[in-house]
Amino acid sequence: MFKRKRTAEPYDKETLKPTIRASICTGEQVAGFKNLTTGKFTEIMVIRNRRDMEEFLLRYGISEADIKKEW
């Protein structure tokens, strides 16, 4: 009934890299940002289909070429 407006928190392009973490066993994918100095991964959203991926890309203004995939 009521839609919540989703706003993206800006990310620091100098210290954070957009990353997709994928499970080898289940194939589950999670989009987020990896801190380049500490290596800590911050989960943003689960990627279930192409629409979720496009939403993540649009929300943060990044291209698919900028995303690193980790297994």
C-alpha angles and dihedrals in degrees: 000000000000120000120213113222109237115216124184122229109229115249128213107247091199096060105021130063122197108243139178115212112203129187115229092208103044103018091231112156128203124189120213146116130283119212107232095209101044101022091229115151119217114200116222106169145342115254108219099158145355092280092059090050092051090049091053091049093048095044093057099029096239133135127233090246089064094057121095118207120217126191 
